[in-house]
Amino acid sequence: MDVKVTLTSWALIELCTSTGEAAELVVYGTPSKAPDEFVLTSAVDLIEQDGEDSALVTTRNSLYRVVGPGRHYRLPLVALPLLREGQDPGEVAKRYNREKREPGYVKQALSRRKRLKF
C-alpha cells in the first residue's frame, strides 16, 4: 500500500465513551502539500516508526505518514462531528475541558515498542 498523504501538525485522538473507555483511535492532521486543508482518518489499526521523526499510520484502507512529534488527546465520541468539520483538536479539547498529553507521546511509545497495534 502506498502512502496516501503526509501529515504535519498532527494529533492522535482517542475517542472515548461516556465511561472513559477508548472506542476509536483516529489521526487528524494537515497535509504537507495542502496546508489550508485537514485530514481526519478512519480508525487506526497500526502505527509503525518510519524514521527518526516520522511514523506510518495504517487504517483499514489507507496508509499515512505523520511527521513531527504530534499531539495526543482523549476526547468524547460526541466531539467527532466537530473534528469532521475541521475544528482543531486543541480547540475541541478546550471545549470539553480535556487536557492534551505532552507532544511526542506517540514517538515515546514507539521508541519502546516500534509498532503500536490497535
PAGU-946347 format. One record per residue: residue in three letters; z, x, y of N, C-alpha, C, O in turn. Coordinates in nm, 2 decimals. Layout:
BEGIN
 resn    n.w    n.u    n.v   ca.w   ca.u   ca.v    c.w    c.u    c.v    o.w    o.u    o.v
  ALA      Z      X      Y      Z      X      Y      Z      X      Y      Z      X      Y
...
% end
This chain:
BEGIN
 resn    n.w    n.u    n.v   ca.w   ca.u   ca.v    c.w    c.u    c.v    o.w    o.u    o.v
  MET   0.00   0.09  -0.12   0.00   0.00   0.00   0.00   0.09   0.12   0.08   0.19   0.13
  ASP  -0.08   0.06   0.22  -0.09   0.14   0.34   0.01   0.08   0.45   0.04  -0.03   0.44
  VAL   0.05   0.17   0.54   0.14   0.13   0.64   0.07   0.04   0.74  -0.04   0.07   0.79
  LYS   0.13  -0.08   0.75   0.07  -0.18   0.84   0.08  -0.15   0.99  -0.02  -0.16   1.06
  VAL   0.20  -0.10   1.03   0.22  -0.07   1.17   0.34   0.03   1.17   0.43   0.02   1.09
  THR   0.34   0.11   1.27   0.46   0.20   1.30   0.54   0.14   1.41   0.49   0.10   1.52
  LEU   0.67   0.12   1.39   0.76   0.06   1.48   0.85   0.16   1.55   0.91   0.24   1.48
  THR   0.87   0.14   1.68   0.96   0.22   1.76   1.06   0.12   1.82   1.04   0.00   1.81
  SER   1.17   0.17   1.88   1.27   0.08   1.94   1.30  -0.03   1.84   1.28  -0.15   1.87
  TRP   1.34   0.00   1.72   1.35  -0.10   1.61   1.50  -0.12   1.58   1.59  -0.05   1.62
  ALA   1.52  -0.24   1.51   1.65  -0.27   1.47   1.65  -0.33   1.33   1.56  -0.41   1.29
  LEU   1.75  -0.30   1.25   1.77  -0.36   1.12   1.87  -0.47   1.14   1.97  -0.45   1.20
  ILE   1.83  -0.59   1.10   1.91  -0.71   1.13   1.95  -0.78   1.00   1.87  -0.82   0.92
  GLU   2.08  -0.79   0.98   2.13  -0.87   0.87   2.15  -1.01   0.92   2.23  -1.03   1.02
  LEU   2.09  -1.10   0.86   2.10  -1.24   0.90   2.21  -1.30   0.80   2.19  -1.30   0.68
  CYS   2.32  -1.35   0.86   2.43  -1.39   0.78   2.46  -1.54   0.78   2.43  -1.61   0.87
  THR   2.52  -1.58   0.67   2.56  -1.72   0.65   2.68  -1.75   0.74   2.73  -1.65   0.80
  SER   2.72  -1.87   0.75   2.84  -1.90   0.83   2.97  -1.84   0.77   3.07  -1.83   0.84
  THR   2.96  -1.80   0.64   3.08  -1.73   0.58   3.07  -1.58   0.60   3.16  -1.51   0.56
  GLY   2.97  -1.53   0.67   2.96  -1.39   0.69   2.88  -1.31   0.59   2.87  -1.19   0.60
  GLU   2.83  -1.37   0.48   2.75  -1.30   0.38   2.61  -1.28   0.43   2.55  -1.37   0.49
  ALA   2.56  -1.16   0.40   2.42  -1.13   0.44   2.33  -1.22   0.35   2.33  -1.21   0.23
  ALA   2.24  -1.30   0.42   2.15  -1.38   0.35   2.01  -1.32   0.34   1.94  -1.34   0.24
  GLU   1.98  -1.24   0.44   1.85  -1.18   0.45   1.85  -1.06   0.54   1.93  -1.06   0.64
  LEU   1.77  -0.96   0.52   1.76  -0.84   0.60   1.62  -0.83   0.65   1.52  -0.84   0.57
  VAL   1.60  -0.82   0.78   1.47  -0.81   0.84   1.47  -0.69   0.94   1.58  -0.64   0.98
  VAL   1.35  -0.65   0.98   1.34  -0.55   1.09   1.26  -0.60   1.20   1.16  -0.68   1.19
  TYR   1.31  -0.57   1.32   1.25  -0.61   1.45   1.22  -0.48   1.52   1.30  -0.40   1.53
  GLY   1.09  -0.47   1.57   1.06  -0.35   1.65   0.94  -0.37   1.73   0.87  -0.47   1.73
  THR   0.91  -0.26   1.81   0.80  -0.26   1.90   0.69  -0.17   1.83   0.71  -0.06   1.80
  PRO   0.57  -0.22   1.82   0.46  -0.14   1.76   0.43  -0.03   1.85   0.42  -0.04   1.97
  SER   0.41   0.09   1.79   0.38   0.21   1.87   0.25   0.20   1.95   0.24   0.26   2.06
  LYS   0.16   0.13   1.90   0.03   0.11   1.97   0.02  -0.01   2.06  -0.08  -0.03   2.13
  ALA   0.12  -0.09   2.06   0.12  -0.21   2.15   0.26  -0.23   2.20   0.33  -0.33   2.16
  PRO   0.31  -0.15   2.30   0.45  -0.16   2.34   0.49  -0.29   2.41   0.61  -0.30   2.43
  ASP   0.40  -0.37   2.44   0.43  -0.50   2.51   0.45  -0.61   2.40   0.48  -0.73   2.44
  GLU   0.43  -0.58   2.27   0.44  -0.68   2.17   0.57  -0.65   2.08   0.64  -0.55   2.10
  PHE   0.59  -0.73   1.98   0.70  -0.71   1.89   0.66  -0.75   1.75   0.56  -0.83   1.73
  VAL   0.73  -0.70   1.65   0.71  -0.74   1.51   0.84  -0.78   1.45   0.94  -0.71   1.47
  LEU   0.85  -0.89   1.39   0.96  -0.93   1.31   0.91  -0.94   1.16   0.83  -1.02   1.13
  THR   0.97  -0.86   1.08   0.92  -0.85   0.94   0.97  -0.97   0.86   1.06  -1.04   0.90
  SER   0.91  -0.99   0.74   0.98  -1.08   0.65   1.09  -1.00   0.58   1.12  -0.89   0.62
  ALA   1.15  -1.06   0.48   1.27  -1.00   0.42   1.24  -0.86   0.37   1.14  -0.84   0.30
  VAL   1.33  -0.77   0.39   1.32  -0.63   0.35   1.36  -0.61   0.20   1.46  -0.66   0.16
  ASP   1.27  -0.54   0.12   1.31  -0.52  -0.02   1.36  -0.37  -0.03   1.45  -0.35  -0.12
  LEU   1.30  -0.28   0.04   1.34  -0.14   0.02   1.32  -0.06   0.15   1.22  -0.09   0.23
  ILE   1.41   0.04   0.17   1.39   0.13   0.28   1.40   0.27   0.22   1.50   0.30   0.15
  GLU   1.30   0.36   0.25   1.30   0.49   0.20   1.28   0.59   0.31   1.20   0.57   0.40
  GLN   1.35   0.70   0.31   1.34   0.80   0.41   1.19   0.86   0.39   1.14   0.88   0.28
  ASP   1.13   0.88   0.51   0.99   0.93   0.51   0.98   1.06   0.59   0.87   1.11   0.60
  GLY   1.08   1.11   0.64   1.08   1.23   0.72   1.21   1.25   0.79   1.30   1.17   0.77
  GLU   1.22   1.35   0.88   1.34   1.38   0.95   1.38   1.26   1.03   1.50   1.22   1.04
  ASP   1.28   1.19   1.10   1.31   1.09   1.20   1.24   0.96   1.17   1.21   0.88   1.26
  SER   1.20   0.93   1.04   1.13   0.81   1.01   1.17   0.76   0.87   1.22   0.83   0.79
  ALA   1.14   0.63   0.85   1.16   0.57   0.72   1.05   0.47   0.69   0.98   0.42   0.79
  LEU   1.03   0.44   0.57   0.93   0.34   0.53   1.01   0.21   0.49   1.10   0.22   0.41
  VAL   0.96   0.10   0.54   1.03  -0.03   0.51   0.93  -0.11   0.43   0.82  -0.14   0.48
  THR   0.97  -0.15   0.31   0.88  -0.23   0.23   0.93  -0.38   0.23   1.05  -0.40   0.20
  THR   0.84  -0.47   0.26   0.87  -0.61   0.24   0.79  -0.66   0.12   0.72  -0.58   0.06
  ARG   0.79  -0.79   0.10   0.71  -0.84  -0.02   0.56  -0.80  -0.01   0.50  -0.77  -0.12
  ASN   0.50  -0.81   0.11   0.36  -0.79   0.12   0.32  -0.68   0.21   0.20  -0.66   0.22
  SER   0.41  -0.61   0.28   0.37  -0.52   0.38   0.46  -0.39   0.37   0.57  -0.39   0.32
  LEU   0.41  -0.29   0.43   0.48  -0.16   0.44   0.47  -0.12   0.59   0.37  -0.12   0.66
  TYR   0.59  -0.09   0.65   0.61  -0.05   0.79   0.67   0.09   0.79   0.75   0.13   0.70
  ARG   0.64   0.16   0.90   0.71   0.29   0.92   0.79   0.27   1.05   0.75   0.21   1.15
  VAL   0.92   0.30   1.04   1.01   0.30   1.16   1.04   0.44   1.20   1.07   0.53   1.12
  VAL   1.04   0.46   1.33   1.06   0.60   1.38   1.18   0.59   1.48   1.19   0.50   1.57
  GLY   1.26   0.69   1.47   1.38   0.70   1.56   1.50   0.65   1.49   1.50   0.60   1.37
  PRO   1.61   0.65   1.56   1.74   0.61   1.50   1.76   0.47   1.46   1.83   0.43   1.37
  GLY   1.70   0.38   1.53   1.71   0.23   1.51   1.85   0.18   1.54   1.94   0.26   1.57
  ARG   1.86   0.05   1.55   1.99  -0.01   1.58   2.02  -0.10   1.46   1.93  -0.13   1.37
  HIS   2.14  -0.15   1.45   2.18  -0.24   1.34   2.27  -0.35   1.39   2.36  -0.33   1.47
  TYR   2.23  -0.47   1.35   2.30  -0.59   1.40   2.33  -0.68   1.28   2.25  -0.69   1.18
  ARG   2.44  -0.75   1.29   2.47  -0.86   1.19   2.47  -0.99   1.28   2.56  -1.01   1.36
  LEU   2.37  -1.07   1.26   2.36  -1.20   1.33   2.36  -1.32   1.24   2.33  -1.31   1.13
  PRO   2.40  -1.43   1.30   2.40  -1.55   1.22   2.25  -1.60   1.19   2.16  -1.57   1.27
  LEU   2.23  -1.67   1.08   2.10  -1.72   1.05   2.04  -1.80   1.16   1.92  -1.80   1.18
  VAL   2.12  -1.87   1.23   2.07  -1.96   1.34   2.01  -1.88   1.45   1.94  -1.94   1.54
  ALA   2.02  -1.75   1.45   1.96  -1.66   1.56   1.82  -1.63   1.53   1.74  -1.59   1.61
  LEU   1.77  -1.66   1.41   1.63  -1.63   1.37   1.53  -1.69   1.46   1.43  -1.62   1.49
  PRO   1.54  -1.81   1.50   1.43  -1.86   1.60   1.42  -1.78   1.73   1.31  -1.77   1.78
  LEU   1.53  -1.73   1.77   1.53  -1.65   1.90   1.46  -1.52   1.87   1.38  -1.48   1.96
  LEU   1.48  -1.46   1.76   1.41  -1.34   1.72   1.26  -1.37   1.71   1.18  -1.29   1.75
  ARG   1.23  -1.48   1.65   1.08  -1.51   1.63   1.01  -1.53   1.76   0.89  -1.51   1.78
  GLU   1.09  -1.58   1.87   1.04  -1.59   2.00   1.01  -1.46   2.07   0.95  -1.45   2.17
  GLY   1.07  -1.35   2.01   1.06  -1.22   2.07   1.17  -1.18   2.16   1.16  -1.08   2.23
  GLN   1.29  -1.25   2.15   1.40  -1.20   2.22   1.46  -1.08   2.16   1.47  -1.07   2.04
  ASP   1.50  -0.98   2.24   1.56  -0.86   2.20   1.68  -0.88   2.11   1.77  -0.96   2.15
  PRO   1.70  -0.82   2.00   1.81  -0.84   1.91   1.95  -0.80   1.98   2.05  -0.87   1.96
  GLY   1.94  -0.71   2.08   2.06  -0.67   2.15   2.11  -0.79   2.24   2.23  -0.82   2.25
  GLU   2.01  -0.86   2.30   2.05  -0.97   2.38   2.09  -1.09   2.30   2.19  -1.16   2.33
  VAL   2.03  -1.11   2.18   2.07  -1.21   2.09   2.21  -1.19   2.04   2.30  -1.28   2.03
  ALA   2.24  -1.06   2.01   2.38  -1.02   1.96   2.48  -1.06   2.07   2.59  -1.11   2.04
  LYS   2.45  -1.03   2.20   2.55  -1.06   2.30   2.57  -1.21   2.31   2.68  -1.26   2.33
  ARG   2.46  -1.29   2.29   2.48  -1.44   2.30   2.57  -1.49   2.19   2.65  -1.58   2.21
  TYR   2.57  -1.42   2.08   2.66  -1.46   1.96   2.79  -1.38   1.95   2.86  -1.38   1.85
  ASN   2.81  -1.30   2.05   2.93  -1.21   2.05   2.94  -1.12   1.93   3.04  -1.11   1.87
  ARG   2.82  -1.06   1.89   2.82  -0.97   1.78   2.79  -0.83   1.83   2.69  -0.81   1.89
  GLU   2.88  -0.74   1.80   2.85  -0.60   1.84   2.76  -0.53   1.75   2.76  -0.56   1.63
  LYS   2.68  -0.44   1.80   2.59  -0.37   1.71   2.67  -0.25   1.65   2.77  -0.20   1.71
  ARG   2.62  -0.20   1.54   2.67  -0.08   1.49   2.61   0.04   1.56   2.51   0.02   1.63
  GLU   2.66   0.15   1.53   2.61   0.27   1.60   2.46   0.30   1.57   2.42   0.27   1.46
  PRO   2.39   0.36   1.67   2.25   0.40   1.63   2.25   0.50   1.52   2.35   0.58   1.50
  GLY   2.15   0.50   1.44   2.14   0.59   1.33   2.20   0.54   1.20   2.22   0.61   1.10
  TYR   2.25   0.41   1.20   2.31   0.35   1.08   2.22   0.37   0.95   2.27   0.42   0.85
  VAL   2.10   0.34   0.97   2.01   0.34   0.85   1.98   0.49   0.81   1.99   0.52   0.69
  LYS   1.96   0.58   0.91   1.94   0.72   0.88   2.06   0.78   0.81   2.05   0.86   0.72
  GLN   2.18   0.74   0.85   2.30   0.79   0.78   2.31   0.74   0.64   2.34   0.81   0.55
  ALA   2.28   0.61   0.62   2.28   0.56   0.49   2.18   0.62   0.40   2.20   0.65   0.28
  LEU   2.06   0.65   0.45   1.95   0.71   0.38   1.99   0.85   0.34   1.95   0.90   0.24
  SER   2.06   0.92   0.43   2.09   1.06   0.41   2.18   1.07   0.29   2.19   1.17   0.22
  ARG   2.26   0.97   0.26   2.35   0.97   0.14   2.27   0.93   0.02   2.30   0.97  -0.09
  ARG   2.17   0.83   0.03   2.11   0.78  -0.09   1.95   0.80  -0.10   1.90   0.78  -0.21
  LYS   1.89   0.83   0.01   1.74   0.85   0.02   1.66   0.71   0.00   1.55   0.70   0.06
  ARG   1.71   0.62  -0.07   1.65   0.49  -0.09   1.75   0.38  -0.08   1.86   0.39  -0.13
  LEU   1.72   0.27  -0.01   1.81   0.16   0.00   1.74   0.04  -0.05   1.65  -0.01   0.01
  LYS   1.78  -0.01  -0.17   1.72  -0.12  -0.23   1.80  -0.25  -0.20   1.92  -0.25  -0.21
  PHE   1.73  -0.35  -0.16   1.79  -0.48  -0.12   1.75  -0.59  -0.21   1.80  -0.70  -0.20
% end
